[in-house]
């Protein structure tokens, strides 16, 4: 892979703090949003879940999904609203069986051979993704002009891991073995996922999303050699294809537990921002900020403690990052991963109020 240009061409100021930061325009305040900001820690979300217990059907219900997307914006006034959905909608729409089991998480009927791939059908994409696009449209209608609508998909490696392992995994034995053997099956599955993810993201953008985040949640599971081959390479293909169609859309890439691997890879994806997880050290975050807007990276565990601890940790993260080495604003506050379900609402409220004062 060759180095790619990471700056947007002819960026436009939109008077949306989050979007403007990604476009290179400085603002008075640090823009912020939280991963999993719509979810189980909110009583209004839990009330909806009592009515619709099937999580897949909830994601595919535009009325409910758009309401859930807007709930934290109404309560906390974040700068960005992220589509309420799940990264496993893609395999579900392709035709793989996906179930979400209470207290256990997602369970998928594993796909592990070229023959198994016959169960997947790219012709299902248009109809299958339509409810998601409708959710985006309805959400945008309910957002103030100052807010940024964020769409997303899972990273190719992460989604493939779920599809092959059948669930979250401790050691990712099956997919790693297939990758290490350079299996034609892996190549074929990645090709299908790149195609599906590209159309999925294009549809979200057409429906109204102004920023895209790619969640590579299991990026930290690979050694450097295979990180380049099986994480960076398919990601580059997806991003370059999306940029060819939508060069004006900023992309945030979230390689959980792998920011240092990316930094030392010597390669540059055509992204505008990199999401940092809670394990990133300050030197790595500052180094990455030379090339990208950085986003992150408060450990969500802090939201389980108390106001004094939250404030101390938040200030410790923000101060080195609020301005880059050239005195530019290249920072978006977020958590290092999603809000935990048992996070007290009052702690989230305290953090939000703190951010608005800083």
Protein Blocks (a to p, Z undefined) as FASTA:
>chain_A
ZZddfbdehiacehiaklmmmnopacfbdcdddehkbcjklmklmmmmmmmmclklmmmm
mklmmmmmmmmmmmnopabdcddddfklmmmmnopacdddehkbpcddddfbfklmmmpc
fklmmmmmmmmmmmmmmmmmmpcfkbccddddddfklmmmmmmnopacfklmmmmmmmmn
opaklmmmmmmmmmmmmmmmmmmmmnopabdcdddfklmmpcfklmmmmmmmmmmmmmmm
mmmmmmmbccddddehilmmmmmnopacdbfbdcddfkbcfklmmmmmmmmccedjddfk
lmmmcfklmmmmmmmmmmmmmpcfkopacbdcddfbdcdfklcfklmmmmmmmmmmZZ
